[in-house]
Amino acid sequence: MSRVKIGLVGKPNVGKSTLFSAITANAAEIGNYPFTTLKPNAGVGTITTKCPEVEIGKNCNPREGSCEEGIRKVPIEVIDVPGLIEGASSGKGMGNEFLENVKDADAILLVFDASGRTAMDGTTSEVPIDPAREIEMVRSELYKWLSSRLSRDWDRFAKKEDSTGEKAIKGLLKKTSSLGIGEKSLSMVLNSGVFPAKLSLWGESDFDDFAKKVFEIVKPIVLVGNKVDSASEETVTKLRSTYPEILFTSGGQELAISKAIENGILEGRSLPFKISDRASEAQRKALAKVEEVMSREYYTSPQQILTKVVLSKLDLIFVYPVYDESHWTDKEGNVLPDCFLVPRGTTAIDLAFKVHTEIGNGFIKAIDCRKKRIIGRDHELQDSDVISIVSKS
């Protein structure tokens, strides 16, 4: 079962590794200097949903993730891509090597320093930097990287594909599949713009437009202002006006909360904080500052960020494939062993192929286990559906 993959991208020293650790609870190497991360860190975060086990009255047996008191935790793969500097798409600062990690991501968190205290090369800046400059630089490098990868050896490739007489999408797929862009996604991109029917007619502007569309539709970029605890309200207001869907958080604060809970100083993350009597006055003041920042209406925790990206930006739903329609188990008797995250609009036959190619090829029918009724191959699944696939295989 393939997991949803989220990539963290940004210039050096904006706190990506700290945010990565807050999302995944893994201790990535953290330091206050450029290029702390020299290779991608990969970890697993989770998003939660109400598990159907509460309906059937039996504890589920997750193959991946976990379930506690009816709350299912579904794993999401998170990749911390090493810091990008201007010119990364041309290979500067190991840029091309770093950007190759983006091709496997389903969505990208563009992490930037909301406080404006990190220079464009990742060093500490004495003069405040407009975070919008940082956002546009990183976004531009992503566009240029994909555009350059697509246009590589284009003339020879385009002439050969045009000579076959097939539609452009068939030829393009040979280029885009290695970039994590399949036929369905490619079709969505091509239909969203105006691109030449013949590949030999494509020019630089077409490659650039294609790249932008990919990062709008296939691998959406979500802006995340980190270190918001050090950002001015004026900066936050300006950024929210310019980028309406922007999110703000503080990986450093989130790790501080985790440490306080681990040391028994804080009871959970719920607001208002419940601080232990053992806490010193300095600890109380520090936690009061954290609580004030977290109470701001625009503050979004790393867990909430992950949830928003997966469920809202990618518009994925939870679906539970089972073998036994009555007991909601697999062939070994495990209750609700799998929870798939699939795009809204996924059909029964789509799910069958996600479970296994042979099951898809041998598809006979599907059963909605809640309603105990047969559904056809083209029936669109709904969030939290429990589905049994009947197949020749």
URKA-V112268 format. One record per residue. N is the residue number from 1. RES is the residue in one small letter. NEAR is the number of other C-alpha atoms within 10 Angstrom. Layout:
BEGIN
n:res:near
N:RES:NEAR
N:RES:NEAR
END
This chain:
BEGIN
n:res:near
1:m:12
2:s:9
3:r:15
4:v:20
5:k:21
6:i:25
7:g:26
8:l:26
9:v:29
10:g:29
11:k:30
12:p:28
13:n:29
14:v:29
15:g:24
16:k:28
17:s:29
18:t:26
19:l:26
20:f:25
21:s:26
22:a:25
23:i:24
24:t:22
25:a:15
26:n:16
27:a:13
28:a:21
29:e:12
30:i:14
31:g:13
32:n:13
33:y:13
34:p:20
35:f:19
36:t:16
37:t:20
38:l:13
39:k:14
40:p:18
41:n:19
42:a:17
43:g:20
44:v:20
45:g:23
46:t:18
47:i:19
48:t:16
49:t:14
50:k:15
51:c:21
52:p:22
53:e:19
54:v:13
55:e:9
56:i:13
57:g:8
58:k:14
59:n:17
60:c:23
61:n:17
62:p:17
63:r:13
64:e:14
65:g:19
66:s:17
67:c:19
68:e:11
69:e:10
70:g:17
71:i:16
72:r:21
73:k:20
74:v:23
75:p:21
76:i:23
77:e:18
78:v:27
79:i:25
80:d:27
81:v:26
82:p:29
83:g:31
84:l:29
85:i:24
86:e:18
87:g:18
88:a:24
89:s:26
90:s:14
91:g:15
92:k:13
93:g:18
94:m:17
95:g:20
96:n:18
97:e:16
98:f:21
99:l:21
100:e:14
101:n:18
102:v:25
103:k:17
104:d:17
105:a:21
106:d:22
107:a:25
108:i:23
109:l:25
110:l:22
111:v:29
112:f:29
113:d:30
114:a:28
115:s:22
116:g:27
117:r:22
118:t:25
119:a:21
120:m:21
121:d:18
122:g:20
123:t:17
124:t:17
125:s:13
126:e:10
127:v:10
128:p:12
129:i:17
130:d:17
131:p:22
132:a:17
133:r:13
134:e:25
135:i:19
136:e:11
137:m:20
138:v:25
139:r:18
140:s:16
141:e:21
142:l:21
143:y:21
144:k:20
145:w:22
146:l:24
147:s:21
148:s:17
149:r:19
150:l:18
151:s:18
152:r:11
153:d:10
154:w:17
155:d:13
156:r:10
157:f:17
158:a:19
159:k:14
160:k:14
161:e:19
162:d:17
163:s:9
164:t:10
165:g:9
166:e:11
167:k:13
168:a:19
169:i:17
170:k:12
171:g:17
172:l:19
173:l:18
174:k:15
175:k:19
176:t:19
177:s:14
178:s:12
179:l:18
180:g:16
181:i:22
182:g:16
183:e:15
184:k:10
185:s:18
186:l:23
187:s:13
188:m:14
189:v:23
190:l:16
191:n:10
192:s:13
193:g:12
194:v:11
195:f:19
196:p:13
197:a:12
198:k:17
199:l:21
200:s:17
201:l:13
202:w:16
203:g:13
204:e:11
205:s:11
206:d:17
207:f:20
208:d:18
209:d:16
210:f:23
211:a:21
212:k:22
213:k:20
214:v:21
215:f:20
216:e:14
217:i:17
218:v:21
219:k:24
220:p:20
221:i:23
222:v:21
223:l:21
224:v:27
225:g:28
226:n:25
227:k:23
228:v:27
229:d:21
230:s:14
231:a:17
232:s:12
233:e:12
234:e:8
235:t:17
236:v:20
237:t:12
238:k:12
239:l:19
240:r:14
241:s:11
242:t:11
243:y:12
244:p:10
245:e:11
246:i:15
247:l:25
248:f:25
249:t:25
250:s:28
251:g:23
252:g:19
253:q:24
254:e:21
255:l:17
256:a:16
257:i:21
258:s:16
259:k:13
260:a:20
261:i:16
262:e:12
263:n:11
264:g:15
265:i:20
266:l:22
267:e:15
268:g:15
269:r:15
270:s:9
271:l:10
272:p:11
273:f:14
274:k:12
275:i:18
276:s:14
277:d:10
278:r:11
279:a:16
280:s:11
281:e:9
282:a:9
283:q:14
284:r:17
285:k:12
286:a:13
287:l:21
288:a:15
289:k:14
290:v:19
291:e:18
292:e:12
293:v:18
294:m:22
295:s:13
296:r:10
297:e:7
298:y:16
299:y:18
300:t:19
301:s:20
302:p:23
303:q:15
304:q:15
305:i:19
306:l:21
307:t:18
308:k:17
309:v:20
310:v:23
311:l:17
312:s:11
313:k:16
314:l:20
315:d:14
316:l:19
317:i:21
318:f:23
319:v:20
320:y:21
321:p:28
322:v:26
323:y:20
324:d:21
325:e:21
326:s:12
327:h:15
328:w:26
329:t:20
330:d:17
331:k:10
332:e:9
333:g:14
334:n:19
335:v:23
336:l:25
337:p:20
338:d:23
339:c:25
340:f:20
341:l:23
342:v:22
343:p:16
344:r:16
345:g:15
346:t:17
347:t:18
348:a:26
349:i:22
350:d:18
351:l:25
352:a:25
353:f:15
354:k:17
355:v:17
356:h:12
357:t:14
358:e:14
359:i:19
360:g:22
361:n:14
362:g:15
363:f:19
364:i:15
365:k:17
366:a:23
367:i:22
368:d:18
369:c:20
370:r:15
371:k:9
372:k:12
373:r:10
374:i:15
375:i:18
376:g:13
377:r:18
378:d:12
379:h:15
380:e:15
381:l:23
382:q:14
383:d:14
384:s:17
385:d:18
386:v:22
387:i:26
388:s:27
389:i:27
390:v:18
391:s:15
392:k:12
393:s:12
END
